[in-house]
Amino acid sequence: MTDSEESNEAIQRALAAIAPDSQKQSIEAEILIEIDPESPHRTSWDHVLPRFFGISAIALGFLTVFPVVYFQFDLGDAVRGESIPRWLYLLGFLGSLHVLYGLYVTQWVDFSSLQVLSLFMLTVTCLYGFIAIALLLEDTNGVVSEGLQVTFSLHQRAIVWCGIMFGITALTCYWFGREAMSWQQRQQSGGAKRRDWI
């Protein structure tokens, strides 16, 4: 006889002694819910995975600001004394948001937090896609190039960078959103099972 069978028999004997027949079934169901070790609300994976996603978002934020560091240390085509172009501010802002949203997910572990992070990734993906297509279709004196102050020497590299970041953020957006939906479905199905038992 297994431990679970022994515990169930002990519960039934205790119920037979203290509860009327009309209340045994509901009380037994409530007790079994409390001791159920396979409850979908108690999986440790639901707490580990969002933290991993948050750390991934933080790492992606540091990757986003890499061109900023590259430019500031004068490793690219920057000239000392030159004004800081607008695309550096944009990448710095996006990288900061990545880090903040990553910290948000690691602190508030919930499927809704993961959905918020996925929606943010979707917004960033659309932005990278728009910039990449605009730079690809226009010349170096186009509206987007001049608006972001992308120089002629950086034009092709900016297209490649935006394309790479578009792919990375699109994959992370899909991954985060898919996991958030499955986590929400597990919680909803778990709540339905608990109501059916009662």
C-alpha positions in Angstrom: 0.0 0.0 0.0 1.4 3.4 -1.0 1.7 6.5 1.2 -1.1 8.2 -0.8 -3.5 5.3 -0.3 -2.7 5.2 3.4 -3.3 9.0 3.7 -6.6 8.7 1.8 -7.8 5.9 4.2 -6.8 7.9 7.2 -8.8 10.9 5.8 -11.9 8.7 5.2 -11.7 7.2 8.8 -11.4 10.7 10.3 -14.3 12.0 8.2 -16.5 9.0 9.2 -15.9 9.9 12.8 -16.5 13.7 12.7 -18.7 14.6 9.7 -22.2 13.7 8.7 -22.7 11.7 5.5 -24.1 14.7 3.7 -20.9 16.7 4.2 -18.3 14.0 3.7 -17.9 14.3 0.0 -17.4 18.1 -0.1 -15.0 18.1 2.9 -13.0 15.2 1.5 -12.7 17.0 -1.8 -11.4 20.2 0.0 -8.8 18.2 1.9 -7.6 16.3 -1.1 -7.2 19.6 -2.9 -5.0 20.9 -0.1 -2.7 17.9 -0.1 -2.6 17.4 -3.9 1.1 17.5 -4.8 0.5 17.8 -8.5 -1.5 21.1 -8.4 -0.7 23.2 -11.4 -0.3 26.3 -9.1 2.7 24.8 -7.3 5.1 24.0 -10.1 8.5 25.5 -9.4 9.1 25.8 -13.2 6.5 28.6 -13.3 8.8 30.7 -11.1 12.1 29.7 -12.7 11.2 30.3 -16.4 10.0 33.9 -16.1 13.2 34.8 -14.3 15.2 33.2 -17.1 13.2 35.3 -19.5 13.8 38.4 -17.5 17.5 37.7 -17.5 17.4 37.1 -21.3 15.7 40.5 -21.7 18.4 42.2 -19.7 21.1 40.5 -21.8 19.3 41.6 -24.9 19.3 45.2 -23.5 23.1 45.1 -23.1 23.4 43.8 -26.7 21.2 46.7 -27.8 23.5 49.3 -26.3 26.7 47.6 -27.7 26.8 50.1 -30.7 26.6 53.0 -28.2 29.6 51.7 -26.3 31.4 51.0 -29.6 30.8 54.5 -30.8 31.7 56.2 -27.5 35.0 54.4 -27.2 35.9 55.8 -30.7 36.2 52.3 -32.2 33.9 53.1 -35.1 33.8 56.0 -37.5 33.2 58.6 -34.9 35.3 61.7 -34.8 36.3 63.3 -31.6 34.2 66.4 -30.9 31.4 65.3 -33.2 27.9 65.7 -31.9 26.2 62.5 -30.7 23.9 61.2 -33.4 20.2 60.5 -32.6 20.4 56.7 -33.3 22.7 56.4 -30.2 20.0 58.0 -28.1 17.4 55.6 -29.5 19.5 52.5 -28.9 20.4 53.7 -25.4 16.7 54.2 -24.7 15.7 50.8 -26.0 18.5 49.1 -24.1 17.4 50.8 -20.9 13.8 49.7 -21.5 15.0 46.1 -22.1 16.8 46.1 -18.7 13.8 47.7 -16.9 11.3 45.2 -18.3 13.6 42.3 -17.6 13.9 43.4 -13.9 10.1 43.8 -13.8 9.6 40.2 -14.9 12.1 38.9 -12.4 10.5 40.7 -9.5 6.8 40.1 -10.4 6.7 36.5 -11.5 3.4 36.1 -13.2 2.1 35.2 -16.7 0.7 38.7 -17.1 4.2 40.1 -16.5 5.5 37.8 -19.2 2.7 39.0 -21.5 3.8 42.7 -20.9 7.3 41.8 -21.8 6.1 40.0 -24.9 4.2 43.1 -26.0 7.2 45.3 -25.5 9.3 42.9 -27.6 6.7 43.1 -30.3 6.8 46.9 -30.3 10.7 46.8 -30.5 10.5 44.2 -33.3 8.1 46.4 -35.4 10.5 49.4 -34.8 13.5 47.5 -36.0 11.7 46.2 -39.0 10.4 49.6 -40.0 13.9 51.2 -39.7 15.5 48.3 -41.6 13.0 48.6 -44.5 13.2 52.4 -44.6 17.0 52.4 -44.7 16.9 49.7 -47.4 14.5 51.5 -49.6 15.9 55.0 -49.3 19.2 56.5 -50.1 21.6 58.0 -47.5 19.9 61.3 -47.6 16.4 59.9 -46.9 14.1 61.0 -44.1 14.9 58.1 -41.8 18.6 58.4 -42.4 18.7 62.1 -41.7 16.2 61.8 -38.8 18.4 59.2 -37.1 21.6 60.9 -38.3 23.0 57.7 -39.9 26.0 58.6 -41.9 26.9 57.2 -45.4 29.6 55.0 -43.9 27.2 53.5 -41.4 24.2 53.1 -43.7 24.8 49.5 -44.8 25.9 48.4 -41.3 22.7 50.0 -39.8 20.6 47.9 -42.2 22.4 44.7 -41.2 22.2 45.6 -37.4 18.5 46.3 -37.6 17.9 43.1 -39.5 19.8 41.1 -36.9 18.0 42.7 -34.0 14.6 42.3 -35.8 15.2 38.5 -36.0 16.3 38.2 -32.4 13.5 40.3 -30.9 10.9 38.5 -33.1 12.0 35.1 -31.8 12.0 36.3 -28.2 8.6 37.9 -28.6 7.2 34.7 -29.9 8.9 32.6 -27.2 7.8 34.9 -24.4 4.2 35.2 -25.7 3.9 31.5 -26.3 5.0 30.6 -22.8 2.8 33.3 -21.2 -0.3 31.9 -23.0 0.5 28.3 -22.0 1.1 29.4 -18.4 -2.2 31.2 -18.4 -4.0 28.1 -19.8 -2.4 25.9 -17.1 -3.7 28.2 -14.4 -7.1 28.4 -15.9 -7.4 24.7 -16.3 -6.1 24.2 -12.8 -8.7 26.5 -11.4 -11.4 24.6 -13.3 -10.2 21.3 -12.0 -10.3 22.6 -8.4 -13.9 23.8 -8.9 -14.9 20.4 -10.4 -13.5 18.6 -7.4 -15.6 20.6 -5.0 
